[in-house]
Amino acid sequence: MAHHILRFSWRGYVSVFLLLSATMNRTSAVTHYSVPEEMEGGSVVANLAADLGLDIKTLKKRKMRIDVVGNKKYLDINKDTGELYILENIDREFLCPLKTTTSCFLKLDATIENPIRMFNIEVEIMDINDNAPHFRRGTMHLDISESSSIGERFSLNNAVDPDVGTNSVKNYHLSSSEHFTIEIQTGRDGSKFADLILKNVLDREQQAVHNLILTAVDGGVPTRTGTASIIVRVLDINDNAPTFDKESYKIDLMENSPIGSLVIKLNASDLDEGSNSDMVYSYSLYTSEKTQNTFTLNPDNGEIRVKEMINYEDFKIYDMEVIATDKGPNSLSGQCKLTILVTDMNDNHPDISIKSFQSPIRENAPVDTVIAVVSVSDKDSGDNGIVDIYIPDNVPFKLRESSDNYFELIVSEPLDREKVPEYDITFTVTDRGSPPLSDNETMTLELLDVNDNVPQFPQSFYTIRVMENNAPGALLSSLTAFDPDLHENQYLVYFILEKEIANTSMSMLFSINPENGNLYALKTFDYEIEKEFLFHIEARDSGVPPLSSNVTVHVIIVDQNDNTPVIVSPWRAHGSVVEEKIPRSTDKGSLVAKVIAIDTDSVQNSRITYQFLQVTDATLFSLDQYNGEIRTMRMFSYRDPRHQRLVVVAKDNGQPALSATVTLKLSTVETAVKAYSDMTEVPLEYDIFSDLNLYLVIGLGSVSFLLLITILVIIVLKCQKPKPSKAAPPCRNSVISERNSTIADSTLVSNDAYWYSLFLAETRKGKLVVRQPVPKGSRYIVSSLPRSTGMTETSDSAASTLQVRVTGAFT
């Protein structure tokens, strides 16, 4: 243990510890000084020469010296300075080992010569806390009986401290303990010691040894401590009775077990030790004589063995009570009960009995609904009489034990009659014998239908195509839904959900058979008027409450080729022949005429192709089958007939195809009246037509307008006198018609027919072509205008007009 030694460094005089006990008397005075122990050698205590009134310069001459009375020389005087200093380290506990007094003095004599004088000096050695408390024995052993009473005292060795006063032992501390505490006592000499006191009852069986730490603390600053270990060994008393592993035992023993076979080995234990834990086994007085004669009990190890033959038919159960007694003083005992069950041979089949059975049940029966109650039994005993019952795993039922050998068959999963209408449930019972015996019984459970299924259509969306011109009442389709329920829950009724289109209800256009879902048309449909219908049909069952579902029906009217193409250009009266005059000098590839036909059927059926049905000379003219343009294949020769007859057929793309014909009578003339250059047009793209019916309206209006213009021109020409003019040379790649008084009518018809052909050809592309005269009468302007533009508006720009130069001017 480390001892802290307080050391002082002295430089100069020790004024702090210097104590003059009394005023020095030159004749008989004692000089007192006080210094702490453990000061370093060389430390100055005081200036002795000055305190004694001696001249420092004469100390050597007068041979001043220090004599120690009865002790080792610890101090000396410096003759040069007259200072009294520490010569060797002073240990107060060594100088004054007895602690009867707290004072410790070192007596000195100072002697000088010439004349001789002697001075008495007392130096008091003051104690410092340089020693820690310590115990004479670092470990204390105590044997305490567990029967010791609370408050009993046990003496402990006290700690000692060489220091005195406040630096000695002042207090003791004990480590934390539930069973012990200490009490501090003070001796006559003021020393402190501690007694160990029992504060809680000891139990060796819970804790046989207690390890404690006792700490002694002194009163110095800083404090010092010392510790000692206390080992308390608890001595045993016979306070625990023997106990068995179980209070009661049940043992199954097969009948006819051989004599000497082990039935059970009892094991009792005693928490005490030594002779207090040794024990003897014996039967109690409650064990019958028949049982004691049938089984033997070993008193030393507790083994019970068969002593006589065991017959199940004589005795099925043997009861006994065994006592275990220890060998301690005032012996204690414990007991247990044994029940030996004689096991019968497995010679009886288990039996099953159905106490109640409910069939049929509704398919919506909730989970845990009890369906049947069954009981099981077996005349055997033990494992042979224990019966296990089970049903197949693939059924939505399970067994629940309600009481001994009684089981309830309950619903374990939701039932669905539509998946499984009935169940054959087989109960199988098996005992636990070896070999096991079993039996079974089967019952049939029927399920009653509930309205738990919504009618379902095979498709969620139906598309029905109906050919136009159908007969009223025609069957369109059969929309049949399916409901897996039974009886009234599967009887379905069909409805059309009302929806109005153009103030017309669906029920006025279609009807549905409420029993079988057959959908009928109530009117004849026309593709050119109505192209499709979208509505819903609902199927509702007859359950309570009724369930329903609906399906979307899309009826598409399919076009039929029921409209014949109509030839709108070249225009002619019904049954008449279109006459055209062309110059014989017409070049190869020149446009002679253009046949335009329209068809109000759908795009596929209205696709028109053109063919020559009859032609005078097949090598002279060609017909474009797609746009109906008739052009010359070569120039006319003198051998060609003057009149050419062309019959053109316009045929649609329907099945069967419909057609219309037009007859053109072409006459060649030698003299060219007028020459028109090839016409080009830069139309303004503007889509204004969305219905073929509009074509007819525009066509009829245009024909009327052109007819009025033609009549006005004829009237003006007849009122004017013709003036001679030079014939303009024919223009190549143009159609030239004479314009004079004799052929004026045909010329106008030919020109107007061509303009009308051009008009219809462009209007089919969504363009509006307008022909207007220029005030000077030297040209015509053909404008392609949007429908929103007024009919009187004319554009002269090159990007939107078509100009035709006239070979001769009108007067």
VOTIKOL-417014 format. One line per 5 residues: for each residue x, y, z of C-alpha. Coordinates in steps of 0.05 Angstrom, whole numbers, plus 5000, padded with zeros to 4 digits. Layout:
! VOTIKOL-417014
X/Y/Z | ...
//
This chain:
! VOTIKOL-417014
5000/5000/5000 | 5029/5066/4979 | 5043/5115/5034 | 5037/5187/5017 | 5094/5226/5050
5086/5299/5056 | 5152/5333/5044 | 5169/5406/5053 | 5224/5443/5017 | 5256/5491/5063
5294/5551/5037 | 5309/5598/5092 | 5279/5594/5160 | 5219/5552/5177 | 5174/5606/5202
5109/5567/5195 | 5127/5512/5243 | 5171/5552/5289 | 5143/5556/5357 | 5176/5587/5416
5145/5557/5477 | 5167/5612/5524 | 5211/5674/5526 | 5283/5652/5530 | 5316/5659/5597
5389/5666/5590 | 5402/5627/5654 | 5352/5569/5652 | 5310/5570/5589 | 5287/5515/5543
5281/5532/5470 | 5222/5498/5435 | 5214/5484/5361 | 5161/5446/5322 | 5175/5412/5255
5134/5362/5214 | 5161/5292/5205 | 5191/5269/5140 | 5225/5336/5125 | 5282/5330/5075
5354/5331/5099 | 5383/5401/5098 | 5318/5435/5114 | 5329/5494/5162 | 5290/5492/5227
5310/5560/5256 | 5369/5607/5266 | 5390/5580/5333 | 5447/5631/5344 | 5400/5688/5335
5347/5657/5380 | 5400/5645/5434 | 5431/5715/5426 | 5498/5689/5404 | 5546/5723/5358
5549/5684/5293 | 5621/5703/5281 | 5645/5670/5345 | 5609/5604/5336 | 5668/5568/5306
5716/5599/5355 | 5674/5579/5414 | 5663/5509/5384 | 5588/5508/5386 | 5559/5438/5379
5492/5400/5385 | 5486/5339/5429 | 5427/5291/5423 | 5399/5263/5486 | 5384/5189/5481
5369/5190/5406 | 5401/5188/5339 | 5429/5254/5316 | 5375/5282/5270 | 5393/5356/5273
5457/5398/5271 | 5479/5471/5271 | 5512/5508/5215 | 5570/5546/5250 | 5575/5594/5193
5504/5618/5195 | 5480/5594/5263 | 5421/5557/5231 | 5392/5493/5261 | 5378/5445/5203
5353/5374/5190 | 5411/5326/5185 | 5371/5262/5171 | 5298/5245/5154 | 5256/5242/5218
5200/5189/5224 | 5154/5206/5281 | 5125/5135/5285 | 5196/5109/5293 | 5215/5159/5347
5149/5152/5385 | 5120/5083/5371 | 5072/5086/5429 | 5006/5120/5417 | 4992/5135/5490
5006/5209/5476 | 4999/5250/5415 | 5063/5290/5430 | 5132/5269/5406 | 5194/5309/5427
5267/5307/5407 | 5311/5336/5462 | 5378/5370/5444 | 5434/5405/5482 | 5472/5463/5450
5542/5475/5481 | 5592/5531/5471 | 5660/5545/5502 | 5699/5605/5525 | 5661/5610/5570
5623/5545/5571 | 5549/5552/5565 | 5494/5499/5553 | 5426/5510/5524 | 5367/5461/5527
5328/5453/5462 | 5263/5413/5450 | 5241/5399/5379 | 5168/5374/5374 | 5159/5325/5316
5090/5337/5287 | 5051/5279/5255 | 5030/5279/5182 | 4982/5230/5148 | 5035/5187/5116
5008/5120/5135 | 4945/5085/5110 | 4901/5041/5154 | 4914/4966/5147 | 4886/4902/5175
4929/4851/5209 | 4895/4797/5166 | 4876/4814/5095 | 4822/4759/5094 | 4774/4742/5151
4735/4676/5150 | 4670/4669/5187 | 4626/4607/5194 | 4554/4627/5209 | 4497/4578/5215
4437/4589/5171 | 4395/4585/5234 | 4427/4648/5263 | 4376/4700/5283 | 4371/4771/5255
4413/4821/5295 | 4466/4772/5316 | 4536/4803/5321 | 4602/4776/5296 | 4668/4809/5315
4716/4832/5261 | 4790/4848/5263 | 4801/4923/5269 | 4847/4964/5225 | 4909/4999/5253
4941/5065/5232 | 5010/5087/5259 | 4988/5158/5253 | 4956/5193/5311 | 4901/5242/5323
4857/5256/5264 | 4903/5218/5218 | 4885/5151/5252 | 4826/5105/5234 | 4761/5142/5239
4709/5100/5202 | 4692/5033/5168 | 4651/5017/5106 | 4621/4949/5084 | 4606/4930/5012
4534/4924/4992 | 4499/4863/5021 | 4427/4841/5031 | 4444/4800/5093 | 4498/4838/5131
4514/4907/5157 | 4567/4935/5206 | 4565/4976/5270 | 4625/5021/5290 | 4650/5016/5361
4701/5060/5398 | 4751/5031/5448 | 4776/5062/5512 | 4839/5085/5477 | 4797/5118/5423
4810/5065/5371 | 4754/5046/5323 | 4731/4975/5307 | 4670/4945/5272 | 4621/4889/5287
4586/4849/5232 | 4511/4846/5243 | 4462/4798/5210 | 4403/4836/5182 | 4368/4782/5141
4359/4707/5151 | 4411/4664/5116 | 4393/4606/5071 | 4451/4561/5051 | 4411/4529/4996
4403/4596/4962 | 4474/4623/4976 | 4526/4582/5012 | 4582/4635/5012 | 4579/4710/5020
4640/4751/4999 | 4644/4820/5032 | 4695/4877/5031 | 4710/4917/5094 | 4743/4985/5084
4777/5026/5139 | 4783/5102/5129 | 4828/5150/5168 | 4814/5224/5182 | 4874/5255/5147
4873/5302/5088 | 4873/5272/5039 | 4842/5209/5069 | 4876/5141/5065 | 4841/5073/5064
4855/5000/5076 | 4812/4940/5058 | 4802/4868/5080 | 4761/4811/5051 | 4707/4777/5093
4686/4707/5071 | 4624/4683/5106 | 4609/4608/5098 | 4537/4590/5115 | 4533/4526/5156
4478/4477/5137 | 4421/4454/5183 | 4370/4401/5166 | 4317/4450/5143 | 4298/4420/5075
4254/4359/5066 | 4267/4311/5009 | 4226/4326/4946 | 4208/4282/4886 | 4212/4304/4814
4136/4301/4812 | 4082/4300/4864 | 4047/4244/4827 | 4065/4195/4773 | 4022/4158/4723
4054/4097/4694 | 4027/4053/4638 | 4047/3980/4648 | 4031/3926/4598 | 3995/3867/4628
4035/3803/4633 | 4099/3843/4642 | 4155/3796/4665 | 4172/3790/4739 | 4230/3835/4758
4218/3885/4702 | 4230/3957/4723 | 4167/3998/4731 | 4199/4064/4751 | 4260/4091/4787
4239/4146/4835 | 4287/4203/4846 | 4281/4247/4908 | 4329/4304/4923 | 4348/4342/4986
4379/4411/4983 | 4416/4400/5047 | 4486/4369/5050 | 4520/4313/5085 | 4477/4265/5125
4421/4315/5119 | 4415/4297/5046 | 4420/4220/5052 | 4351/4187/5047 | 4312/4122/5051
4251/4102/5008 | 4191/4065/5037 | 4116/4053/5026 | 4068/4094/5067 | 4012/4065/5108
3963/4086/5053 | 3992/4035/5004 | 3949/3972/5003 | 3978/3904/5020 | 3959/3879/4950
4001/3934/4918 | 4060/3920/4964 | 4056/3846/4947 | 4053/3861/4871 | 4111/3911/4868
4177/3915/4907 | 4210/3981/4928 | 4286/3986/4936 | 4297/4030/4998 | 4365/4056/4975
4354/4076/4903 | 4278/4081/4897 | 4269/4028/4842 | 4200/3996/4837 | 4198/3929/4801
4145/3876/4785 | 4140/3824/4840 | 4080/3783/4816 | 4044/3770/4750 | 3999/3828/4729
3931/3812/4700 | 3890/3868/4668 | 3825/3832/4682 | 3841/3829/4758 | 3867/3899/4770
3870/3956/4721 | 3898/4009/4768 | 3948/4006/4826 | 3955/4065/4873 | 4014/4073/4920
4048/4127/4962 | 4124/4127/4971 | 4160/4165/5026 | 4232/4190/5023 | 4263/4205/5093
4331/4238/5103 | 4381/4216/5157 | 4393/4282/5190 | 4376/4300/5262 | 4303/4314/5267
4295/4278/5201 | 4248/4306/5149 | 4209/4268/5095 | 4173/4278/5028 | 4124/4235/4991
4095/4223/4922 | 4037/4185/4894 | 4041/4133/4839 | 3985/4108/4795 | 4003/4047/4754
3955/4037/4696 | 3955/3966/4670 | 3952/3970/4594 | 3906/3922/4558 | 3925/3887/4494
3897/3921/4431 | 3840/3873/4414 | 3781/3921/4403 | 3767/3965/4342 | 3751/4038/4354
3679/4058/4344 | 3649/4122/4314 | 3579/4147/4325 | 3546/4205/4288 | 3503/4240/4339
3474/4294/4294 | 3481/4313/4221 | 3453/4372/4183 | 3445/4364/4107 | 3433/4402/4063
3462/4469/4084 | 3465/4536/4048 | 3528/4549/4010 | 3537/4616/4046 | 3541/4582/4114
3592/4622/4154 | 3659/4593/4176 | 3654/4554/4242 | 3583/4531/4228 | 3572/4464/4262
3548/4411/4212 | 3553/4347/4252 | 3571/4321/4321 | 3607/4253/4327 | 3634/4213/4385
3689/4161/4386 | 3704/4105/4435 | 3748/4044/4445 | 3740/3990/4497 | 3815/3983/4503
3856/4025/4550 | 3919/4066/4546 | 3944/4079/4476 | 3901/4023/4452 | 3840/4061/4477
3862/4129/4452 | 3826/4143/4387 | 3847/4193/4334 | 3795/4218/4285 | 3807/4255/4220
3775/4273/4155 | 3807/4284/4086 | 3849/4346/4077 | 3818/4366/4011 | 3750/4386/4039
3732/4455/4068 | 3716/4426/4136 | 3753/4410/4200 | 3741/4374/4265 | 3738/4411/4331
3738/4374/4398 | 3680/4397/4440 | 3689/4349/4500 | 3719/4283/4516 | 3713/4238/4455
3662/4286/4423 | 3679/4324/4360 | 3644/4377/4319 | 3649/4379/4243 | 3652/4453/4225
3661/4495/4162 | 3733/4517/4156 | 3731/4553/4089 | 3677/4590/4049 | 3634/4542/4009
3616/4550/3935 | 3561/4506/3907 | 3579/4526/3836 | 3647/4493/3845 | 3628/4432/3887
3553/4418/3896 | 3562/4363/3948 | 3615/4331/3991 | 3626/4259/4012 | 3659/4265/4080
3693/4203/4107 | 3707/4199/4182 | 3765/4154/4198 | 3782/4132/4270 | 3847/4098/4289
3872/4077/4357 | 3944/4082/4379 | 3956/4009/4392 | 4009/3967/4360 | 3988/3948/4309
3935/4002/4305 | 3862/3986/4290 | 3816/4032/4251 | 3745/4042/4225 | 3709/4093/4181
3641/4121/4162 | 3620/4165/4104 | 3564/4216/4099 | 3542/4260/4041 | 3532/4335/4051
3491/4374/3999 | 3495/4449/3989 | 3435/4494/3976 | 3443/4549/3925 | 3442/4623/3943
3443/4681/3894 | 3516/4697/3900 | 3537/4700/3827 | 3528/4759/3780 | 3506/4741/3709
3566/4740/3663 | 3569/4753/3588 | 3622/4715/3549 | 3648/4782/3524 | 3650/4851/3555
3641/4885/3488 | 3602/4861/3428 | 3610/4887/3357 | 3552/4869/3311 | 3555/4884/3237
3488/4894/3203 | 3481/4899/3128 | 3440/4960/3108 | 3371/4950/3078 | 3358/4896/3129
3287/4873/3139 | 3251/4900/3202 | 3251/4847/3256 | 3315/4814/3231 | 3355/4776/3284
3421/4813/3294 | 3454/4770/3347 | 3442/4728/3409 | 3472/4760/3472 | 3467/4705/3522
3494/4712/3592 | 3509/4655/3640 | 3492/4650/3715 | 3521/4589/3751 | 3467/4593/3805
3406/4547/3806 | 3331/4554/3796 | 3305/4625/3801 | 3376/4650/3817 | 3397/4631/3746
3334/4654/3708 | 3357/4715/3670 | 3318/4774/3641 | 3349/4819/3588 | 3338/4894/3580
3362/4949/3534 | 3386/5007/3576 | 3351/5068/3548 | 3393/5118/3510 | 3368/5170/3462
3403/5187/3396 | 3376/5247/3358 | 3312/5243/3401 | 3304/5170/3382 | 3303/5118/3438
3342/5054/3430 | 3279/5015/3444 | 3250/5044/3379 | 3309/5018/3339 | 3324/4952/3372
3288/4901/3415 | 3314/4843/3456 | 3280/4779/3476 | 3278/4784/3553 | 3284/4708/3559
3339/4688/3512 | 3376/4753/3495 | 3362/4752/3420 | 3373/4822/3392 | 3327/4845/3335
3326/4907/3290 | 3259/4944/3290 | 3272/4984/3227 | 3311/4983/3162 | 3377/5017/3168
3409/5060/3113 | 3485/5066/3115 | 3482/5133/3081 | 3440/5160/3140 | 3461/5118/3201
3528/5085/3206 | 3533/5058/3278 | 3498/5053/3346 | 3528/5044/3416 | 3484/5022/3475
3483/4975/3535 | 3445/4911/3550 | 3432/4888/3621 | 3423/4817/3644 | 3387/4809/3711
3374/4746/3749 | 3311/4730/3789 | 3343/4719/3856 | 3329/4758/3920 | 3360/4808/3918
3370/4806/3842 | 3440/4813/3813 | 3456/4842/3746 | 3511/4860/3697 | 3512/4896/3631
3551/4893/3567 | 3566/4945/3513 | 3538/4932/3444 | 3567/4967/3383 | 3523/4959/3321
3558/4977/3257 | 3516/4988/3193 | 3553/4956/3135 | 3546/4990/3068 | 3513/4954/3011
3524/4971/2938 | 3454/4998/2929 | 3469/5063/2893 | 3483/5066/2818 | 3538/5114/2795
3511/5180/2769 | 3547/5214/2711 | 3549/5287/2724 | 3598/5307/2669 | 3590/5315/2612
3520/5338/2628 | 3464/5316/2583 | 3389/5308/2585 | 3363/5240/2602 | 3377/5192/2544
3409/5246/2501 | 3476/5243/2467 | 3531/5292/2484 | 3558/5325/2422 | 3628/5355/2419
3666/5388/2362 | 3741/5385/2358 | 3789/5409/2304 | 3821/5357/2261 | 3888/5388/2275
3885/5367/2348 | 3953/5342/2372 | 3967/5274/2403 | 3950/5272/2477 | 3901/5329/2475
3843/5327/2524 | 3779/5317/2486 | 3729/5307/2543 | 3726/5284/2616 | 3673/5237/2643
3657/5246/2717 | 3611/5200/2756 | 3594/5199/2830 | 3568/5144/2876 | 3538/5157/2945
3558/5089/2973 | 3617/5078/3020 | 3688/5089/2997 | 3697/5017/2974 | 3632/5014/2936
3638/5084/2908 | 3705/5074/2875 | 3691/5088/2800 | 3729/5061/2741 | 3717/5082/2668
3719/5038/2605 | 3700/5045/2533 | 3638/5005/2520 | 3638/5025/2446 | 3687/5065/2404
3689/5079/2329 | 3764/5076/2324 | 3801/5044/2383 | 3868/5072/2359 | 3846/5144/2360
3824/5155/2431 | 3846/5132/2501 | 3807/5133/2565 | 3839/5139/2634 | 3803/5087/2676
3811/5126/2741 | 3797/5199/2724 | 3755/5190/2661 | 3797/5235/2616 | 3790/5221/2541
3852/5241/2502 | 3875/5232/2431 | 3925/5177/2419 | 3948/5206/2353 | 3931/5262/2305
3872/5256/2258 | 3885/5234/2186 | 3844/5244/2124 | 3822/5172/2129 | 3789/5180/2196
3714/5187/2195 | 3687/5257/2208 | 3642/5232/2264 | 3666/5191/2322 | 3618/5156/2370
3644/5139/2440 | 3603/5100/2492 | 3636/5105/2562 | 3613/5061/2620 | 3626/5084/2693
3627/5023/2738 | 3632/5022/2815 | 3672/4973/2858 | 3613/4938/2891 | 3592/4865/2889
3555/4860/2843 | 3580/4923/2808 | 3532/4976/2784 | 3545/5022/2725 | 3521/5080/2683
3538/5098/2610 | 3545/5162/2570 | 3549/5170/2494 | 3593/5223/2465 | 3587/5243/2392
3651/5277/2369 | 3652/5316/2304 | 3716/5341/2272 | 3718/5408/2238 | 3770/5436/2190
3767/5509/2210 | 3788/5529/2280 | 3746/5583/2310 | 3782/5591/2375 | 3842/5562/2409
3849/5552/2482 | 3914/5538/2514 | 3920/5481/2562 | 3889/5500/2626 | 3927/5494/2691
3904/5508/2760 | 3935/5520/2825 | 3878/5505/2872 | 3872/5527/2943 | 3868/5466/2987
3807/5471/3031 | 3766/5413/3052 | 3694/5435/3050 | 3655/5372/3034 | 3640/5317/3081
3579/5284/3048 | 3566/5260/2977 | 3497/5290/2979 | 3529/5359/2979 | 3562/5343/2912
3494/5334/2880 | 3468/5399/2908 | 3529/5438/2884 | 3527/5402/2817 | 3454/5420/2805
3466/5492/2826 | 3526/5497/2779 | 3488/5468/2720 | 3432/5518/2731 | 3481/5575/2736
3519/5554/2673 | 3454/5544/2635 | 3433/5616/2652 | 3501/5643/2630 | 3495/5604/2565
3427/5633/2549 | 3451/5703/2564 | 3512/5694/2518 | 3468/5668/2461 | 3421/5728/2468
3480/5776/2467 | 3511/5743/2405 | 3447/5744/2366 | 3439/5818/2381 | 3509/5835/2356
3534/5837/2283 | 3593/5793/2271 | 3656/5828/2248 | 3706/5795/2202 | 3769/5776/2238
3831/5739/2223 | 3831/5669/2246 | 3882/5657/2297 | 3929/5601/2282 | 3912/5538/2318
3948/5529/2384 | 3981/5462/2394 | 3962/5420/2454 | 3894/5454/2460 | 3823/5439/2442
3798/5488/2388 | 3725/5501/2374 | 3697/5547/2322 | 3656/5605/2348 | 3612/5634/2294
3539/5643/2282 | 3528/5574/2252 | 3561/5533/2307 | 3555/5580/2365 | 3507/5535/2403
3551/5474/2399 | 3612/5513/2416 | 3580/5540/2478 | 3555/5472/2498 | 3625/5442/2488
3659/5497/2528 | 3607/5496/2584 | 3610/5421/2588 | 3686/5423/2595 | 3681/5476/2649
3630/5434/2685 | 3674/5372/2680 | 3732/5412/2709 | 3686/5438/2764 | 3663/5369/2786
3732/5339/2782 | 3760/5391/2829 | 3701/5393/2876 | 3710/5319/2889 | 3778/5338/2917
3745/5388/2965 | 3757/5451/2922 | 3709/5503/2895 | 3722/5525/2823 | 3690/5591/2799
3691/5615/2727 | 3685/5690/2718 | 3691/5736/2657 | 3742/5793/2655 | 3713/5861/2635
3756/5866/2571 | 3730/5798/2549 | 3799/5773/2530 | 3805/5717/2581 | 3768/5677/2632
3792/5669/2704 | 3778/5605/2741 | 3788/5611/2816 | 3793/5556/2867 | 3761/5586/2929
3743/5563/2999 | 3669/5555/3012 | 3669/5613/3060 | 3691/5660/3003 | 3634/5696/2967
3617/5672/2898 | 3634/5740/2869 | 3705/5741/2897 | 3761/5730/2846 | 3835/5725/2857
3883/5745/2802 | 3945/5718/2835 | 3985/5666/2799 | 3981/5617/2858 | 3904/5615/2860
3877/5629/2789 | 3872/5591/2725 | 3875/5635/2663 | 3852/5616/2593 | 3874/5657/2534
3823/5668/2479 | 3847/5665/2407 | 3797/5716/2381 | 3768/5778/2414 | 3695/5792/2416
3670/5857/2392
//
